[in-house]
């Protein structure tokens, strides 16, 4: 083999990417432009269900407490969004219908 080139990753095509040198220059120039170029964390998990929490559920999950949900979940993990539709992280559904925090970005 002479060369190995990645042409995509999961649902992202190489056309959607930027070079590391461009990333470095954006980081030193203007973070707002950089933020527009970087994929949102939740977008990197396209095949996982989302759950939008109410205010009390948001408080509970942020404190590491399990919450109950009436939404069925067929996945081992679920994306959690707070009551302002901001991505919080990943939750793990239990057999009893509760969801416990697994990885949070708060």
mmCIF file of the C-alpha atoms, coordinates in Angstrom:
data_MODEL
# 
_entry.id   MODEL 
# 
loop_
_atom_site.group_PDB 
_atom_site.id 
_atom_site.type_symbol 
_atom_site.label_atom_id 
_atom_site.label_alt_id 
_atom_site.label_comp_id 
_atom_site.label_asym_id 
_atom_site.label_entity_id 
_atom_site.label_seq_id 
_atom_site.pdbx_PDB_ins_code 
_atom_site.Cartn_x 
_atom_site.Cartn_y 
_atom_site.Cartn_z 
_atom_site.occupancy 
_atom_site.B_iso_or_equiv 
_atom_site.pdbx_formal_charge 
_atom_site.auth_seq_id 
_atom_site.auth_comp_id 
_atom_site.auth_asym_id 
_atom_site.auth_atom_id 
_atom_site.pdbx_PDB_model_num 
ATOM 1   C CA . UNK A 1 1   ? 0.000   0.000  0.000  1.00 0.00 ? 1   UNK A CA 1 
ATOM 2   C CA . UNK A 1 2   ? 1.281   3.448  -0.888 1.00 0.00 ? 2   UNK A CA 1 
ATOM 3   C CA . UNK A 1 3   ? -1.488  5.609  0.516  1.00 0.00 ? 3   UNK A CA 1 
ATOM 4   C CA . UNK A 1 4   ? -4.560  5.260  2.680  1.00 0.00 ? 4   UNK A CA 1 
ATOM 5   C CA . UNK A 1 5   ? -7.129  8.024  2.507  1.00 0.00 ? 5   UNK A CA 1 
ATOM 6   C CA . UNK A 1 6   ? -10.326 8.284  4.520  1.00 0.00 ? 6   UNK A CA 1 
ATOM 7   C CA . UNK A 1 7   ? -13.224 9.461  2.370  1.00 0.00 ? 7   UNK A CA 1 
ATOM 8   C CA . UNK A 1 8   ? -15.789 9.659  5.130  1.00 0.00 ? 8   UNK A CA 1 
ATOM 9   C CA . UNK A 1 9   ? -16.787 8.645  8.601  1.00 0.00 ? 9   UNK A CA 1 
ATOM 10  C CA . UNK A 1 10  ? -20.228 7.309  9.495  1.00 0.00 ? 10  UNK A CA 1 
ATOM 11  C CA . UNK A 1 11  ? -22.678 9.850  8.007  1.00 0.00 ? 11  UNK A CA 1 
ATOM 12  C CA . UNK A 1 12  ? -20.031 12.523 7.289  1.00 0.00 ? 12  UNK A CA 1 
ATOM 13  C CA . UNK A 1 13  ? -18.475 12.901 3.860  1.00 0.00 ? 13  UNK A CA 1 
ATOM 14  C CA . UNK A 1 14  ? -14.915 14.163 3.348  1.00 0.00 ? 14  UNK A CA 1 
ATOM 15  C CA . UNK A 1 15  ? -16.353 17.245 1.609  1.00 0.00 ? 15  UNK A CA 1 
ATOM 16  C CA . UNK A 1 16  ? -17.818 18.398 4.941  1.00 0.00 ? 16  UNK A CA 1 
ATOM 17  C CA . UNK A 1 17  ? -14.446 18.395 6.687  1.00 0.00 ? 17  UNK A CA 1 
ATOM 18  C CA . UNK A 1 18  ? -11.712 21.015 7.059  1.00 0.00 ? 18  UNK A CA 1 
ATOM 19  C CA . UNK A 1 19  ? -7.948  20.661 7.223  1.00 0.00 ? 19  UNK A CA 1 
ATOM 20  C CA . UNK A 1 20  ? -6.217  20.795 10.588 1.00 0.00 ? 20  UNK A CA 1 
ATOM 21  C CA . UNK A 1 21  ? -4.230  23.873 9.531  1.00 0.00 ? 21  UNK A CA 1 
ATOM 22  C CA . UNK A 1 22  ? -7.504  25.718 8.840  1.00 0.00 ? 22  UNK A CA 1 
ATOM 23  C CA . UNK A 1 23  ? -8.845  24.571 12.182 1.00 0.00 ? 23  UNK A CA 1 
ATOM 24  C CA . UNK A 1 24  ? -5.764  25.969 13.935 1.00 0.00 ? 24  UNK A CA 1 
ATOM 25  C CA . UNK A 1 25  ? -6.043  29.345 12.225 1.00 0.00 ? 25  UNK A CA 1 
ATOM 26  C CA . UNK A 1 26  ? -9.748  29.619 13.032 1.00 0.00 ? 26  UNK A CA 1 
ATOM 27  C CA . UNK A 1 27  ? -9.036  28.851 16.678 1.00 0.00 ? 27  UNK A CA 1 
ATOM 28  C CA . UNK A 1 28  ? -6.645  31.769 16.912 1.00 0.00 ? 28  UNK A CA 1 
ATOM 29  C CA . UNK A 1 29  ? -8.704  34.215 14.836 1.00 0.00 ? 29  UNK A CA 1 
ATOM 30  C CA . UNK A 1 30  ? -12.372 33.946 15.699 1.00 0.00 ? 30  UNK A CA 1 
ATOM 31  C CA . UNK A 1 31  ? -14.028 31.293 17.845 1.00 0.00 ? 31  UNK A CA 1 
ATOM 32  C CA . UNK A 1 32  ? -17.491 32.114 16.513 1.00 0.00 ? 32  UNK A CA 1 
ATOM 33  C CA . UNK A 1 33  ? -16.453 31.112 12.991 1.00 0.00 ? 33  UNK A CA 1 
ATOM 34  C CA . UNK A 1 34  ? -14.777 28.011 14.417 1.00 0.00 ? 34  UNK A CA 1 
ATOM 35  C CA . UNK A 1 35  ? -17.970 27.039 16.250 1.00 0.00 ? 35  UNK A CA 1 
ATOM 36  C CA . UNK A 1 36  ? -19.878 27.153 12.964 1.00 0.00 ? 36  UNK A CA 1 
ATOM 37  C CA . UNK A 1 37  ? -17.396 24.744 11.357 1.00 0.00 ? 37  UNK A CA 1 
ATOM 38  C CA . UNK A 1 38  ? -17.356 22.132 14.143 1.00 0.00 ? 38  UNK A CA 1 
ATOM 39  C CA . UNK A 1 39  ? -20.070 19.488 14.240 1.00 0.00 ? 39  UNK A CA 1 
ATOM 40  C CA . UNK A 1 40  ? -22.304 19.602 17.297 1.00 0.00 ? 40  UNK A CA 1 
ATOM 41  C CA . UNK A 1 41  ? -21.842 16.660 19.643 1.00 0.00 ? 41  UNK A CA 1 
ATOM 42  C CA . UNK A 1 42  ? -25.422 15.468 19.231 1.00 0.00 ? 42  UNK A CA 1 
ATOM 43  C CA . UNK A 1 43  ? -25.001 15.436 15.442 1.00 0.00 ? 43  UNK A CA 1 
ATOM 44  C CA . UNK A 1 44  ? -22.293 12.799 15.812 1.00 0.00 ? 44  UNK A CA 1 
ATOM 45  C CA . UNK A 1 45  ? -24.933 10.405 17.175 1.00 0.00 ? 45  UNK A CA 1 
ATOM 46  C CA . UNK A 1 46  ? -27.443 10.326 14.307 1.00 0.00 ? 46  UNK A CA 1 
ATOM 47  C CA . UNK A 1 47  ? -29.033 6.944  14.963 1.00 0.00 ? 47  UNK A CA 1 
ATOM 48  C CA . UNK A 1 48  ? -29.839 7.410  18.643 1.00 0.00 ? 48  UNK A CA 1 
ATOM 49  C CA . UNK A 1 49  ? -33.250 8.512  19.930 1.00 0.00 ? 49  UNK A CA 1 
ATOM 50  C CA . UNK A 1 50  ? -33.570 11.885 21.641 1.00 0.00 ? 50  UNK A CA 1 
ATOM 51  C CA . UNK A 1 51  ? -35.442 12.726 24.817 1.00 0.00 ? 51  UNK A CA 1 
ATOM 52  C CA . UNK A 1 52  ? -36.405 16.296 25.678 1.00 0.00 ? 52  UNK A CA 1 
ATOM 53  C CA . UNK A 1 53  ? -36.654 16.812 29.419 1.00 0.00 ? 53  UNK A CA 1 
ATOM 54  C CA . UNK A 1 54  ? -38.897 19.106 31.382 1.00 0.00 ? 54  UNK A CA 1 
ATOM 55  C CA . UNK A 1 55  ? -37.480 21.509 33.976 1.00 0.00 ? 55  UNK A CA 1 
ATOM 56  C CA . UNK A 1 56  ? -37.577 19.074 36.913 1.00 0.00 ? 56  UNK A CA 1 
ATOM 57  C CA . UNK A 1 57  ? -36.109 16.203 34.879 1.00 0.00 ? 57  UNK A CA 1 
ATOM 58  C CA . UNK A 1 58  ? -33.316 18.553 33.749 1.00 0.00 ? 58  UNK A CA 1 
ATOM 59  C CA . UNK A 1 59  ? -32.466 19.402 37.360 1.00 0.00 ? 59  UNK A CA 1 
ATOM 60  C CA . UNK A 1 60  ? -32.566 15.740 38.405 1.00 0.00 ? 60  UNK A CA 1 
ATOM 61  C CA . UNK A 1 61  ? -30.373 14.476 35.568 1.00 0.00 ? 61  UNK A CA 1 
ATOM 62  C CA . UNK A 1 62  ? -27.824 17.267 36.162 1.00 0.00 ? 62  UNK A CA 1 
ATOM 63  C CA . UNK A 1 63  ? -27.533 16.100 39.777 1.00 0.00 ? 63  UNK A CA 1 
ATOM 64  C CA . UNK A 1 64  ? -26.967 12.530 38.626 1.00 0.00 ? 64  UNK A CA 1 
ATOM 65  C CA . UNK A 1 65  ? -30.414 11.270 39.582 1.00 0.00 ? 65  UNK A CA 1 
ATOM 66  C CA . UNK A 1 66  ? -32.436 8.874  37.454 1.00 0.00 ? 66  UNK A CA 1 
ATOM 67  C CA . UNK A 1 67  ? -35.596 10.175 35.838 1.00 0.00 ? 67  UNK A CA 1 
ATOM 68  C CA . UNK A 1 68  ? -38.739 8.461  34.646 1.00 0.00 ? 68  UNK A CA 1 
ATOM 69  C CA . UNK A 1 69  ? -40.001 8.837  31.111 1.00 0.00 ? 69  UNK A CA 1 
ATOM 70  C CA . UNK A 1 70  ? -43.142 7.784  29.315 1.00 0.00 ? 70  UNK A CA 1 
ATOM 71  C CA . UNK A 1 71  ? -41.242 7.716  26.026 1.00 0.00 ? 71  UNK A CA 1 
ATOM 72  C CA . UNK A 1 72  ? -40.341 4.202  24.834 1.00 0.00 ? 72  UNK A CA 1 
ATOM 73  C CA . UNK A 1 73  ? -36.666 3.665  24.053 1.00 0.00 ? 73  UNK A CA 1 
ATOM 74  C CA . UNK A 1 74  ? -35.361 0.846  21.902 1.00 0.00 ? 74  UNK A CA 1 
ATOM 75  C CA . UNK A 1 75  ? -31.688 1.766  22.276 1.00 0.00 ? 75  UNK A CA 1 
ATOM 76  C CA . UNK A 1 76  ? -29.083 1.066  24.925 1.00 0.00 ? 76  UNK A CA 1 
ATOM 77  C CA . UNK A 1 77  ? -28.449 4.816  25.202 1.00 0.00 ? 77  UNK A CA 1 
ATOM 78  C CA . UNK A 1 78  ? -30.504 7.929  24.506 1.00 0.00 ? 78  UNK A CA 1 
ATOM 79  C CA . UNK A 1 79  ? -29.555 11.563 23.786 1.00 0.00 ? 79  UNK A CA 1 
ATOM 80  C CA . UNK A 1 80  ? -30.765 13.907 26.523 1.00 0.00 ? 80  UNK A CA 1 
ATOM 81  C CA . UNK A 1 81  ? -31.766 17.534 25.934 1.00 0.00 ? 81  UNK A CA 1 
ATOM 82  C CA . UNK A 1 82  ? -32.682 19.976 28.685 1.00 0.00 ? 82  UNK A CA 1 
ATOM 83  C CA . UNK A 1 83  ? -35.874 22.037 28.930 1.00 0.00 ? 83  UNK A CA 1 
ATOM 84  C CA . UNK A 1 84  ? -34.253 24.654 26.633 1.00 0.00 ? 84  UNK A CA 1 
ATOM 85  C CA . UNK A 1 85  ? -33.445 22.030 23.967 1.00 0.00 ? 85  UNK A CA 1 
ATOM 86  C CA . UNK A 1 86  ? -29.707 22.150 24.750 1.00 0.00 ? 86  UNK A CA 1 
ATOM 87  C CA . UNK A 1 87  ? -27.810 18.871 24.493 1.00 0.00 ? 87  UNK A CA 1 
ATOM 88  C CA . UNK A 1 88  ? -26.901 17.514 27.936 1.00 0.00 ? 88  UNK A CA 1 
ATOM 89  C CA . UNK A 1 89  ? -25.397 14.143 27.130 1.00 0.00 ? 89  UNK A CA 1 
ATOM 90  C CA . UNK A 1 90  ? -26.251 10.466 27.047 1.00 0.00 ? 90  UNK A CA 1 
ATOM 91  C CA . UNK A 1 91  ? -28.674 8.585  29.265 1.00 0.00 ? 91  UNK A CA 1 
ATOM 92  C CA . UNK A 1 92  ? -29.040 4.871  29.841 1.00 0.00 ? 92  UNK A CA 1 
ATOM 93  C CA . UNK A 1 93  ? -32.588 3.444  29.982 1.00 0.00 ? 93  UNK A CA 1 
ATOM 94  C CA . UNK A 1 94  ? -33.338 0.828  32.646 1.00 0.00 ? 94  UNK A CA 1 
ATOM 95  C CA . UNK A 1 95  ? -35.836 -2.003 32.371 1.00 0.00 ? 95  UNK A CA 1 
ATOM 96  C CA . UNK A 1 96  ? -38.152 -0.255 34.846 1.00 0.00 ? 96  UNK A CA 1 
ATOM 97  C CA . UNK A 1 97  ? -38.618 2.717  32.486 1.00 0.00 ? 97  UNK A CA 1 
ATOM 98  C CA . UNK A 1 98  ? -36.221 5.047  34.264 1.00 0.00 ? 98  UNK A CA 1 
ATOM 99  C CA . UNK A 1 99  ? -33.261 6.724  32.613 1.00 0.00 ? 99  UNK A CA 1 
ATOM 100 C CA . UNK A 1 100 ? -30.001 7.322  34.413 1.00 0.00 ? 100 UNK A CA 1 
ATOM 101 C CA . UNK A 1 101 ? -27.268 9.702  33.281 1.00 0.00 ? 101 UNK A CA 1 
ATOM 102 C CA . UNK A 1 102 ? -24.352 7.972  31.578 1.00 0.00 ? 102 UNK A CA 1 
ATOM 103 C CA . UNK A 1 103 ? -22.188 10.804 30.134 1.00 0.00 ? 103 UNK A CA 1 
ATOM 104 C CA . UNK A 1 104 ? -23.163 14.431 30.634 1.00 0.00 ? 104 UNK A CA 1 
ATOM 105 C CA . UNK A 1 105 ? -21.618 17.582 29.161 1.00 0.00 ? 105 UNK A CA 1 
ATOM 106 C CA . UNK A 1 106 ? -22.581 20.150 31.779 1.00 0.00 ? 106 UNK A CA 1 
# 
